[in-house]
Every structure is written in C-alpha cells, then in structure tokens.
Amino acid sequence: MESTKIVQSLRKLDLESRKRFRLYLLSPYFNRSKTFLRAFDVISSFIDKNGQQKLSKTYFWKKVFGKADFKEVNLRKLNSDLLRVFKDFLAQEQYQTDTGRQINYLMKAVHDLGIDALKSISIRQSDRFFEETPYRDASFYLQKYTKEKEYYQLIEFNKDREAKSNVEEILKNLDLFYLTEKLAFYTTSLSRRKFLAHDFKLMFIEEILNHLKTSDYRQEPAVAIYYYLTLAMLDINNVEAFNKLKELINKNIHIFPVDEAVQIYSGALNYTVAKLNAGASEYNAQYIALIKQMIEKGYILEKDGYIALNKFRNACRLALRIEKFEWTEWFIQEYGSKLHPSVRESAMNFTLALLHQRKKEFEKVVPLLNVIEYDDVAFGLAAKALLAAAYYELDEFDVLESHIDAFKVFLSRRKDIPEVRRKNYLLHLRYLNRLIRIIPGDRSAIDKYVAELKAEGKVINAEFLLEKAEELR
C-alpha cells in the first residue's frame, strides 16, 4: 500500500487537512461512496497511530472489506477511485482560497442562467473585491481581465452596438497580465542561463522592452519592477535601472504575494553579487541594505518558512567584509535557527567561524570548522579553505601542510565537485603551498609570487594570499 499514490499523498497532509478531506468525503454532493470514507479512515488512522511504519495491503483490505476474499484488482480500483476524489478535493481547496476566481465564476453563472435578480449584486461584489484586494501582481490582472470579460457578457454589450462598453478595460488588464508575466518569466530565464547551457527562445521580448521605453504601462508598479529588473539583469552596468528597481521595490513590494516578493528581492540581490564579482566592492553595503529591508518588511524567509542557505551565507560573508561584526553575530543567532535542519548546524558553525576569522580570533575558528559535516560540497570546500587560513594565522604550518595534502585528496575523491571548481581550489592550494615556503624578507620571491598570483586572475581567497604575501616583505 505504501507505494500507492493515495497513501503517499495522504501522508503529505497535516491533521487539519485530513480532517477537511474527511468532511469532503462525508458530503453527498462530492462523494456518495461509504467505502471511500472507510478506506480513508483506515489510512488516516494508521498514519496517526503508526507514524512512518508501512501499511500492508492485507491489513488495509481486512479493515475496509472485513472477511471478503482479497482481490488485487478490486484493491487497485479502490485506490484509483479514492485518488480521483482526493484530486478533486485538492482542486476544491485551491478554489476555496481564490476569492477572485469564485467571484468571476459567480458572474458567469448569473449570466449563463439568466438570473437577473443577482446581476447588480454580483457586479458590486466583484467591484468591491478588486478594489480591496492587496495584491497587484500578474494574477490580479488576469483575474481582473476575466472579471471585465464576464461583466461584458453580463451587461450584454454585444447586443448594443452604440454602447461604449468596457472593451478598453478588458484589453488593458489582458495587456498588464501579459507584460508582467512575460517579464517575470524572462527574468527567471536570465537567472537560469548562468547554470544551464540552454538558450531560452522567448518571443517578443525585444518588442516589449522597446515598447515599455515610452509606454504609460511603466506607471503600473508590477510591470515597472520587472521591467527595471530585466534591464539590470541584461546589463550590470545599468546602475540607473538598478536604482530605479530599488526605489520601486521599497515602495511597492507589498503588492506581491510573499513568495513572489522574495523572488524579486532575490533578483536584486543577484545583481549586487554580479557587481561584486565585477569588482565593485561598494555593493557589499548594497547587499546588506537589501537584506535588512527584507527583514524589516518580512520577506527574508522562503515560502517553506526557511531562509535560503546561499542568502544566509552571503549576508554573513558580505556583512563581515564591511566589518558589521555585531550585526553579523545577531543575524547568525536570529536566522541560523531558521535554516533547514539538514544544513543548520554546519551553516551556523561555518558563519561563526567566518566571524571569528574576521575578528582575528583564530583560536576560535578551528574547533567550529572541525565539527562541520562535509556531505555538502560547497560547505566542504569553503570550510576547508577557511580552516587552511586559520592554520596559517596560528602559525600551525606542519598541520597546514597535512591539511593541504588531505584537501587535495578530498578534491580528487569527490566526484560531485564540478571540474572548474576543482581546478580553482587546486590552484588556491598551489599558491598557498608556495606562500608558506617563501622566506620572510625575500623581496624578489615575494614580488614574483604577487605578480604571478595577480596575473592568474580569479584565484580562490586571492585577497588573503596577497595580504599574507605583503606581510612577508
């Protein structure tokens, strides 16, 4: 039974959701089979009493059908039928949360059934909802388009050629939905291009961007936010677009559902990271300012209630670059507990180690890094590089040499490390190995080391290596 979709699905529901599904099954409007109700009760009761233990077919059959002979075909039919009803329930649950859609369907029903007595009521109810709803995202414009379309049908403008009608409103909301949604998904594709060797073929993007240069639609915050986010992502030198984006986000982010607001902020954060990667160090402060704004406005957590690992680590790392030690320590303690349990302990230990490293409390770094789990490749690499720096600062050169050898073994054995990243870390270790062999005061050797390191380009922890080389002069 555990392999069936119905059992797997019901295990995903919390107790309250299962109670609602039971009420759904009790309603003769949605379900007329008492067998479905018995089958659900058996599964639900088993989940409550036995946790993750496996529900056997024979146990389930006996509880539902009593002494009747077991028939595999009948069992499969029951599971399939109960799953069908469950899928209908899920759809109904979503419908119940979508007031705009309910109102639009009411207007459609009033028109289709010709219930003139409900025309004015349904129109007023619709107007009130769209005036009061807090969100003005793409979904809002889609629902508003549908509302205006249903209103057109309800008033029967098509029968009166001289009536002005609401065609402009219909098309305006359709355009706003299209523009907002198109740009939203375009920004998503731009982000994915960094990780996927895929050329997304999206029609009319150039035409949309050219149109919006002079269009009044830029006065609509949802369109404007995605427009300026697109411009910033297409060209990181377009600082004007980024500044406009920040201004719009600060004023209008509340018009988006929380999960979409988080993604918009993530786009802005990615821009600051791109600027930092291009050498614009002043964007450390910009990143932290956005993080603080997300905290203030309640958008720091993802839809699942956790803070994203990369966001947590970047916030700590970049705050330390501008020596926000007190704030970083507060952030680690406040939001480290909101990381996913699978990475929480390692992430908190790593960021605390970073904090102590920046505060030159090197003796506190090693114990924190020694307890980090290395299952996560990114953690493993970053932690080992940080541990190497701590050993150097503590003058533990024998230990450091052993660590470098062990690090090389780690890089060769882990097959899940991307080849480019493997080579970059090996390059870092090569320069670190050279560094510990330079004789202090040997200016010729130091000059050669610094010149070659700078010429190499992007070497991991290059700032640290250069700083330590200069200290040897």
Backbone hydrogen bonds, N-H to C=O, Kabsch-Sander energy under -0.5 kcal/mol:
donor,donor_aa,acceptor,acceptor_aa,energy
2,E,55,L,-0.6
4,T,1,M,-1.7
8,Q,4,T,-2.1
9,S,5,K,-2.4
10,L,6,I,-2.5
11,R,7,V,-1.9
12,K,8,Q,-0.6
12,K,9,S,-1.2
13,L,10,L,-1.0
18,R,14,D,-2.1
19,K,15,L,-2.0
20,R,16,E,-1.9
21,F,17,S,-2.1
22,R,18,R,-2.0
23,L,19,K,-2.0
24,Y,20,R,-2.1
25,L,21,F,-2.3
26,L,22,R,-1.7
27,S,23,L,-0.9
27,S,24,Y,-0.8
30,F,27,S,-1.0
31,N,27,S,-2.7
34,K,32,R,-0.6
37,L,33,S,-1.1
38,R,34,K,-2.3
39,A,35,T,-2.8
40,F,36,F,-2.5
41,D,37,L,-2.5
42,V,38,R,-2.2
43,I,39,A,-2.1
44,S,40,F,-3.2
45,S,41,D,-2.5
46,F,42,V,-2.1
47,I,43,I,-2.3
48,D,44,S,-2.2
49,K,45,S,-2.4
50,N,46,F,-2.7
51,G,47,I,-1.4
53,Q,50,N,-2.2
56,S,54,K,-0.6
60,F,56,S,-2.1
61,W,57,K,-2.9
62,K,58,T,-2.3
63,K,59,Y,-2.1
64,V,60,F,-1.9
65,F,61,W,-3.5
66,G,62,K,-1.5
68,A,65,F,-1.4
75,L,71,K,-2.1
76,R,72,E,-2.5
77,K,73,V,-2.0
78,L,74,N,-2.3
79,N,75,L,-2.5
80,S,76,R,-2.3
81,D,77,K,-2.6
82,L,78,L,-2.8
83,L,79,N,-2.0
84,R,80,S,-1.9
85,V,81,D,-2.0
86,F,82,L,-2.3
87,K,83,L,-2.4
88,D,84,R,-1.8
89,F,85,V,-2.1
90,L,86,F,-2.3
91,A,87,K,-2.1
92,Q,88,D,-2.3
93,E,89,F,-2.6
94,Q,90,L,-2.0
95,Y,91,A,-2.3
96,Q,92,Q,-2.4
97,T,93,E,-0.9
97,T,94,Q,-0.6
98,D,94,Q,-0.6
98,D,95,Y,-1.1
99,T,97,T,-1.0
102,Q,98,D,-1.9
103,I,99,T,-2.5
104,N,100,G,-2.1
105,Y,101,R,-2.4
106,L,102,Q,-2.0
107,M,103,I,-2.2
108,K,104,N,-2.0
109,A,105,Y,-2.6
110,V,106,L,-2.7
111,H,107,M,-2.0
112,D,108,K,-3.2
113,L,109,A,-2.6
114,G,110,V,-0.6
114,G,111,H,-0.6
115,I,110,V,-1.9
116,D,114,G,-1.5
118,L,115,I,-1.7
119,K,116,D,-1.4
122,S,118,L,-2.5
123,I,119,K,-2.1
124,R,120,S,-2.5
125,Q,121,I,-2.5
126,S,122,S,-2.0
127,D,123,I,-2.7
128,R,124,R,-2.5
129,F,125,Q,-2.1
130,F,126,S,-2.3
131,E,127,D,-1.4
132,E,128,R,-2.0
133,T,129,F,-2.4
136,R,255,I,-2.7
141,Y,137,D,-1.6
142,L,138,A,-2.1
143,Q,139,S,-2.5
144,K,140,F,-2.7
145,Y,141,Y,-2.4
146,T,142,L,-2.3
147,K,143,Q,-2.6
148,E,144,K,-2.6
149,K,145,Y,-2.3
150,E,146,T,-2.7
151,Y,147,K,-2.5
152,Y,148,E,-2.2
153,Q,149,K,-1.8
154,L,150,E,-2.8
155,I,151,Y,-2.6
156,E,152,Y,-0.7
157,F,152,Y,-1.8
159,K,156,E,-1.6
160,D,157,F,-1.7
161,R,159,K,-0.6
163,A,160,D,-1.2
170,I,166,N,-2.3
171,L,167,V,-2.6
172,K,168,E,-2.5
173,N,169,E,-2.2
174,L,170,I,-1.8
175,D,171,L,-2.8
176,L,172,K,-2.5
177,F,173,N,-2.2
178,Y,174,L,-2.5
179,L,175,D,-3.1
180,T,176,L,-2.2
181,E,177,F,-2.6
182,K,178,Y,-2.7
183,L,179,L,-2.3
184,A,180,T,-2.3
185,F,181,E,-2.3
186,Y,182,K,-1.8
187,T,183,L,-2.5
188,T,184,A,-1.5
189,S,185,F,-2.1
190,L,186,Y,-2.1
191,S,187,T,-1.8
192,R,188,T,-2.2
193,R,189,S,-1.5
194,K,191,S,-1.2
195,F,192,R,-1.5
196,L,192,R,-2.3
198,H,196,L,-1.9
200,F,198,H,-0.9
202,L,200,F,-0.9
203,M,201,K,-0.5
205,I,202,L,-0.7
208,I,204,F,-2.6
209,L,205,I,-2.7
210,N,206,E,-2.6
211,H,207,E,-2.4
212,L,208,I,-2.5
213,K,209,L,-0.8
213,K,210,N,-0.6
214,T,211,H,-1.2
215,S,211,H,-0.8
218,R,215,S,-1.2
219,Q,216,D,-2.4
220,E,217,Y,-1.8
224,A,220,E,-2.7
225,I,221,P,-2.9
226,Y,222,A,-1.6
227,Y,223,V,-2.2
228,Y,224,A,-2.7
229,L,225,I,-2.0
230,T,226,Y,-2.1
231,L,227,Y,-2.2
232,A,228,Y,-2.2
233,M,229,L,-2.3
234,L,230,T,-2.3
235,D,231,L,-1.4
238,N,235,D,-2.2
239,V,237,N,-2.0
242,F,238,N,-1.6
243,N,239,V,-2.8
244,K,240,E,-2.1
245,L,241,A,-2.4
246,K,242,F,-2.6
247,E,243,N,-2.0
248,L,244,K,-2.4
249,I,245,L,-2.8
250,N,246,K,-2.4
251,K,247,E,-1.5
252,N,248,L,-2.8
253,I,249,I,-2.0
255,I,252,N,-2.1
256,F,253,I,-1.6
261,A,257,P,-2.5
262,V,258,V,-2.4
263,Q,259,D,-1.5
264,I,260,E,-2.1
265,Y,261,A,-2.4
266,S,262,V,-2.3
267,G,263,Q,-1.8
268,A,264,I,-1.8
269,L,265,Y,-2.7
270,N,266,S,-2.5
271,Y,267,G,-1.5
272,T,268,A,-1.7
273,V,269,L,-2.1
274,A,270,N,-2.3
275,K,271,Y,-2.2
276,L,272,T,-2.3
277,N,273,V,-2.6
278,A,274,A,-1.1
279,G,276,L,-1.7
280,A,275,K,-2.6
281,S,279,G,-1.5
283,Y,280,A,-1.9
284,N,281,S,-1.9
285,A,282,E,-0.5
286,Q,282,E,-0.8
287,Y,283,Y,-2.3
288,I,284,N,-2.0
289,A,285,A,-2.3
290,L,286,Q,-2.0
291,I,287,Y,-2.2
292,K,288,I,-2.6
293,Q,289,A,-1.8
294,M,290,L,-2.4
295,I,291,I,-2.2
296,E,292,K,-2.5
297,K,293,Q,-2.5
298,G,294,M,-0.8
298,G,295,I,-0.7
299,Y,294,M,-3.2
300,I,294,M,-0.7
302,E,306,Y,-3.5
305,G,302,E,-2.0
307,I,338,K,-2.2
312,F,308,A,-2.4
313,R,309,L,-2.8
314,N,310,N,-2.5
315,A,311,K,-2.2
316,C,312,F,-1.9
317,R,313,R,-2.8
318,L,314,N,-3.0
319,A,315,A,-2.0
320,L,316,C,-2.0
321,R,317,R,-1.2
322,I,318,L,-1.0
323,E,320,L,-1.6
324,K,319,A,-2.7
325,F,323,E,-1.5
328,T,324,K,-2.4
329,E,325,F,-2.3
330,W,326,E,-2.1
331,F,327,W,-2.8
332,I,328,T,-2.6
333,Q,329,E,-2.0
334,E,330,W,-2.7
335,Y,331,F,-2.9
336,G,331,F,-0.5
336,G,332,I,-1.8
338,K,335,Y,-1.0
339,L,336,G,-1.4
343,V,340,H,-2.1
344,R,340,H,-1.4
345,E,341,P,-0.5
347,A,343,V,-2.7
348,M,344,R,-2.5
349,N,345,E,-2.4
350,F,346,S,-2.5
351,T,347,A,-2.5
352,L,348,M,-2.4
353,A,349,N,-2.0
354,L,350,F,-2.2
355,L,351,T,-2.2
356,H,352,L,-2.5
357,Q,353,A,-2.4
358,R,354,L,-2.4
359,K,355,L,-1.8
360,K,357,Q,-1.3
361,E,356,H,-3.3
362,F,360,K,-0.8
364,K,361,E,-1.9
365,V,362,F,-1.2
366,V,362,F,-1.0
368,L,364,K,-0.8
369,L,365,V,-2.0
370,N,366,V,-2.1
371,V,368,L,-0.7
372,I,369,L,-1.2
377,V,375,D,-0.6
380,G,376,D,-2.8
381,L,377,V,-2.7
382,A,378,A,-2.3
383,A,379,F,-3.1
384,K,380,G,-2.2
385,A,381,L,-2.2
386,L,382,A,-2.2
387,L,383,A,-2.5
388,A,384,K,-1.9
389,A,385,A,-1.7
390,A,386,L,-2.1
391,Y,387,L,-2.4
392,Y,388,A,-2.0
393,E,389,A,-2.4
394,L,390,A,-1.9
395,D,392,Y,-1.6
396,E,391,Y,-2.6
397,F,395,D,-1.4
400,L,396,E,-2.4
401,E,397,F,-2.4
402,S,398,D,-1.9
403,H,399,V,-2.4
404,I,400,L,-2.6
405,D,401,E,-2.0
406,A,402,S,-2.3
407,F,403,H,-2.7
408,K,404,I,-2.1
409,V,405,D,-1.8
410,F,406,A,-2.3
411,L,407,F,-2.3
412,S,408,K,-1.9
413,R,409,V,-2.3
414,R,410,F,-2.0
415,K,413,R,-0.9
417,I,414,R,-0.9
422,R,418,P,-2.5
423,K,419,E,-2.4
424,N,420,V,-2.0
425,Y,421,R,-2.3
426,L,422,R,-2.3
427,L,423,K,-2.1
428,H,424,N,-2.0
429,L,425,Y,-2.4
430,R,426,L,-2.0
431,Y,427,L,-2.1
432,L,428,H,-2.3
433,N,429,L,-2.6
434,R,430,R,-1.9
435,L,431,Y,-2.1
436,I,432,L,-1.8
437,R,434,R,-1.1
438,I,435,L,-1.4
441,G,472,L,-3.3
442,D,439,I,-2.2
443,R,441,G,-1.8
446,I,442,D,-2.4
447,D,443,R,-3.1
448,K,444,S,-2.0
449,Y,445,A,-2.3
450,V,446,I,-2.9
451,A,447,D,-2.4
452,E,448,K,-2.4
453,L,449,Y,-2.5
454,K,450,V,-2.5
455,A,451,A,-2.2
456,E,452,E,-1.5
457,G,453,L,-0.6
457,G,454,K,-0.8
459,V,457,G,-1.3
462,A,459,V,-1.7
465,L,461,N,-2.1
466,L,462,A,-2.8
467,E,463,E,-2.5
468,K,464,F,-2.5
469,A,465,L,-1.9
470,E,466,L,-2.4
471,E,467,E,-1.5
472,L,468,K,-0.6
472,L,469,A,-1.0
473,R,470,E,-1.4
